[in-house]
Amino acid sequence: MMSSSTDELWDRPADVAIRIDQLTVIRGKRRALDNVTVEIPRGTITGLLGPSGCGKTTLMRSIVGTQVIAKGTVTVLGSPAGSADLRRRVGYVTQEPTVYNDLRIVDNVRYFAALTGSDKTSVDEAISAVGLEDHRTAFCGNLSGGQRTRASLACALVSKPDLLVLDEPTVGLDPVLRVDLWDQFDRLSRDGTTLLVSSHVMDEADHCGELLLMREGRILDHTTPARLREDTGCSSLEEAFLTVIRRSTAAIAG
């Protein structure tokens, strides 16, 4: 397993947003995460990529402090994951929209603003940031799937978090909405927000500055899209990922 603390691959920013050391999570009799060690720098978009069931959601839950861990440590923005001081600084968007269907978009965002101590201006800015100004008074139960995803993102953005954790935010969306969301993520990153975005769609990897490739609870590689292509000799990122898997399997067998 490759840790991002290794400096040989590329120049690393001095600030680390997430530091994970020997993280192990047990679910039933299975290791959902197996001795994961990695560092994620601030101000980047890091893609967490791998097939369904490989441990992406479990890793994200560990980072936001909602996952019971068996071993290891997770430090987020200088504090233990789940610390009270991180509640305003970390935004989390789950795979399922986290909005109340019987409330309007603006009321959902106001509710999350109240939880984090954010003001009215932050509510308006969050709704504007996701492009829902014209729907702010619509009830969330009447929204399309893409609009519900955007509303959930607005709820996460209202506290202006330093770290935004997004669990497969583009799943099920049409290509136009996917492009719009990635444009939003890029703007947030350029403004200084650190983003960790999971996906099982490899063509989304090119939107990321860094990549964590996962399989069966382990991180196979921590790299960049350009470095991944160079190391595997593959122009397709999907084929490059498969090459990494084959190499890992051969190394374990050999």
C-alpha positions as CSV (number, residue, x, y, z in Angstrom):
1,M,0.0,0.0,0.0
2,M,1.3,3.5,-0.8
3,S,1.0,6.3,1.7
4,S,0.7,9.9,0.6
5,S,3.4,10.8,3.1
6,T,5.9,9.6,0.5
7,D,7.4,12.6,-1.2
8,E,9.0,10.9,-4.2
9,L,5.9,11.1,-6.4
10,W,5.3,14.9,-6.4
11,D,5.8,18.0,-4.4
12,R,3.3,17.9,-1.4
13,P,1.8,20.9,0.3
14,A,2.9,21.4,3.8
15,D,-0.6,21.4,5.3
16,V,-2.4,18.1,5.7
17,A,-6.2,18.1,5.9
18,I,-6.6,14.5,6.8
19,R,-4.1,12.1,8.4
20,I,-5.0,8.5,8.7
21,D,-2.7,6.0,10.5
22,Q,-3.2,2.2,10.5
23,L,-7.0,2.5,10.3
24,T,-8.8,-0.8,10.7
25,V,-12.6,-1.2,10.7
26,I,-14.3,-4.6,11.3
27,R,-17.9,-5.3,10.1
28,G,-19.2,-8.6,11.2
29,K,-16.2,-10.9,10.6
30,R,-14.9,-8.9,7.7
31,R,-12.3,-6.2,7.6
32,A,-14.1,-3.3,5.9
33,L,-10.8,-1.3,6.1
34,D,-7.5,-3.0,6.5
35,N,-4.7,-1.0,8.1
36,V,-5.2,2.1,5.9
37,T,-2.5,4.8,6.2
38,V,-2.7,7.9,4.1
39,E,-2.5,11.7,4.2
40,I,-4.6,14.1,2.2
41,P,-3.3,17.7,1.7
42,R,-5.4,20.8,2.1
43,G,-7.0,22.7,-0.8
44,T,-7.1,19.7,-3.2
45,I,-9.8,17.6,-4.8
46,T,-9.0,14.0,-4.0
47,G,-10.9,11.3,-5.7
48,L,-11.6,8.2,-3.8
49,L,-12.2,5.6,-6.5
50,G,-13.0,1.9,-6.5
51,P,-15.8,-0.6,-7.0
52,S,-18.9,-0.7,-4.9
53,G,-18.3,-2.4,-1.6
54,C,-14.5,-1.7,-1.5
55,G,-14.7,0.5,1.7
56,K,-15.1,4.0,0.3
57,T,-18.2,4.9,2.4
58,T,-16.6,3.3,5.5
59,L,-13.5,5.4,5.1
60,M,-15.6,8.5,4.6
61,R,-17.6,7.7,7.7
62,S,-14.4,7.3,9.7
63,I,-13.2,10.7,8.5
64,V,-16.4,12.5,9.6
65,G,-16.4,10.6,12.9
66,T,-19.5,8.5,12.5
67,Q,-17.8,5.1,12.2
68,V,-16.6,2.9,15.0
69,I,-13.0,1.9,14.4
70,A,-11.1,-1.2,15.7
71,K,-7.6,0.3,15.4
72,G,-5.7,3.3,14.3
73,T,-6.2,7.1,14.3
74,V,-8.0,9.6,12.1
75,T,-7.0,13.3,12.4
76,V,-9.0,15.9,10.5
77,L,-7.9,19.5,10.3
78,G,-5.6,18.9,13.3
79,S,-8.3,17.4,15.6
80,P,-9.5,13.8,16.2
81,A,-12.2,12.8,13.7
82,G,-15.7,13.6,15.2
83,S,-14.5,16.3,17.5
84,A,-17.0,19.0,18.5
85,D,-14.8,21.7,17.0
86,L,-15.1,20.1,13.6
87,R,-18.9,20.2,13.3
88,R,-18.8,23.5,11.5
89,R,-15.6,22.9,9.6
90,V,-16.5,19.6,8.0
91,G,-19.4,19.2,5.5
92,Y,-20.6,15.7,4.6
93,V,-23.0,14.7,1.8
94,T,-24.1,11.1,1.9
95,Q,-25.2,9.0,-1.1
96,E,-28.8,9.5,-0.2
97,P,-30.0,13.1,-0.1
98,T,-30.1,14.4,3.5
99,V,-33.0,16.9,3.1
100,Y,-36.5,16.8,4.7
101,N,-39.1,16.3,2.0
102,D,-41.8,18.3,3.8
103,L,-39.6,21.4,4.1
104,R,-38.8,23.9,1.4
105,I,-35.2,24.1,0.1
106,V,-34.6,27.4,2.0
107,D,-36.0,25.9,5.2
108,N,-33.7,22.8,5.0
109,V,-30.7,25.1,4.5
110,R,-31.8,27.3,7.4
111,Y,-32.1,24.3,9.6
112,F,-28.5,23.2,8.9
113,A,-27.4,26.8,9.3
114,A,-28.9,26.9,12.8
115,L,-27.1,23.7,13.7
116,T,-23.8,25.2,12.7
117,G,-24.4,28.8,13.9
118,S,-24.4,30.2,10.3
119,D,-26.2,33.4,9.4
120,K,-28.9,34.3,6.9
121,T,-26.3,35.5,4.4
122,S,-24.7,32.1,4.4
123,V,-28.1,30.5,3.6
124,D,-28.5,32.7,0.6
125,E,-25.0,32.1,-0.6
126,A,-25.2,28.3,-0.2
127,I,-28.5,28.2,-2.3
128,S,-26.9,30.4,-4.9
129,A,-23.8,28.3,-5.1
130,V,-25.7,25.2,-6.1
131,G,-27.9,27.1,-8.6
132,L,-31.2,26.7,-6.9
133,E,-32.1,30.4,-6.4
134,D,-35.2,30.0,-8.6
135,H,-36.4,26.9,-6.6
136,R,-35.6,28.1,-3.1
137,T,-39.3,27.9,-2.0
138,A,-39.9,24.5,-3.6
139,F,-40.6,21.6,-1.3
140,C,-37.8,19.0,-1.4
141,G,-40.3,16.2,-1.9
142,N,-41.2,17.7,-5.3
143,L,-37.6,18.1,-6.6
144,S,-35.9,16.0,-9.2
145,G,-33.0,13.7,-8.2
146,G,-30.4,16.2,-9.3
147,Q,-32.1,19.0,-7.5
148,R,-32.3,17.0,-4.3
149,T,-28.5,16.3,-4.6
150,R,-27.9,20.1,-5.0
151,A,-30.1,20.9,-2.0
152,S,-28.1,18.4,0.1
153,L,-24.9,20.1,-1.1
154,A,-26.3,23.5,-0.1
155,C,-27.0,22.2,3.4
156,A,-23.4,21.0,3.6
157,L,-22.0,24.3,2.2
158,V,-23.9,26.6,4.5
159,S,-21.3,26.5,7.2
160,K,-18.6,27.3,4.7
161,P,-16.6,24.1,5.6
162,D,-12.9,23.8,5.3
163,L,-13.4,20.1,4.3
164,L,-16.2,18.8,2.2
165,V,-16.7,15.0,2.1
166,L,-18.9,13.8,-0.8
167,D,-20.0,10.2,-1.1
168,E,-20.8,9.4,-4.8
169,P,-22.5,12.8,-5.3
170,T,-23.0,12.3,-9.1
171,V,-24.4,8.8,-9.1
172,G,-27.6,8.6,-11.2
173,L,-27.2,12.1,-12.6
174,D,-27.3,12.9,-16.3
175,P,-24.0,14.0,-17.9
176,V,-24.9,17.7,-17.9
177,L,-25.6,17.8,-14.2
178,R,-22.4,15.8,-13.5
179,V,-20.3,18.4,-15.4
180,D,-22.1,21.2,-13.5
181,L,-21.4,19.6,-10.1
182,W,-17.7,19.0,-11.0
183,D,-17.4,22.7,-12.1
184,Q,-18.8,23.6,-8.6
185,F,-16.3,21.4,-6.9
186,D,-13.5,23.0,-8.9
187,R,-14.6,26.5,-7.8
188,L,-14.7,25.4,-4.2
189,S,-11.2,23.9,-4.4
190,R,-9.9,27.1,-5.9
191,D,-11.4,29.1,-3.1
192,G,-9.5,26.9,-0.6
193,T,-11.9,24.1,0.4
194,T,-10.5,20.6,0.6
195,L,-12.7,18.0,-1.1
196,L,-12.8,14.3,-0.8
197,V,-15.1,12.8,-3.5
198,S,-15.9,9.2,-3.9
199,S,-16.9,7.5,-7.2
200,H,-16.9,4.2,-8.9
201,V,-16.9,5.9,-12.3
202,M,-13.3,6.2,-13.5
203,D,-13.8,8.9,-16.0
204,E,-14.5,11.3,-13.1
205,A,-10.9,10.8,-12.0
206,D,-9.6,13.4,-14.4
207,H,-11.5,16.1,-12.4
208,C,-9.3,15.3,-9.4
209,G,-5.9,16.6,-8.4
210,E,-5.1,13.4,-6.5
211,L,-6.5,9.9,-6.5
212,L,-6.9,7.2,-3.9
213,L,-7.5,3.8,-5.6
214,M,-9.3,1.4,-3.3
215,R,-10.1,-2.3,-3.4
216,E,-11.2,-4.7,-0.7
217,G,-10.7,-2.3,2.1
218,R,-7.1,-1.3,1.1
219,I,-5.6,1.6,-0.7
220,L,-3.8,0.3,-3.7
221,D,-2.3,3.6,-4.8
222,H,-2.2,7.3,-4.0
223,T,-1.3,9.1,-7.1
224,T,-2.5,11.7,-9.7
225,P,-4.2,11.1,-13.0
226,A,-1.1,11.9,-15.0
227,R,1.2,9.8,-12.8
228,L,-1.3,6.8,-13.0
229,R,-1.2,6.9,-16.8
230,E,2.6,7.2,-16.8
231,D,3.1,4.3,-14.3
232,T,0.8,1.9,-16.1
233,G,1.3,3.0,-19.7
234,C,-2.5,3.2,-20.2
235,S,-4.3,6.2,-21.7
236,S,-7.6,5.1,-20.2
237,L,-7.9,5.6,-16.5
238,E,-10.2,2.6,-16.2
239,E,-7.6,0.4,-17.8
240,A,-4.9,2.0,-15.7
241,F,-6.9,1.1,-12.5
242,L,-7.4,-2.5,-13.7
243,T,-3.6,-2.6,-14.3
244,V,-3.0,-1.5,-10.7
245,I,-5.4,-4.2,-9.5
246,R,-3.7,-6.9,-11.5
247,R,-0.2,-5.8,-10.2
248,S,-1.5,-5.9,-6.6
249,T,-3.0,-9.3,-7.1
250,A,0.1,-10.7,-8.6
251,A,2.3,-9.2,-5.8
252,I,0.1,-10.9,-3.1
253,A,0.1,-14.2,-5.0
254,G,3.8,-14.1,-5.7
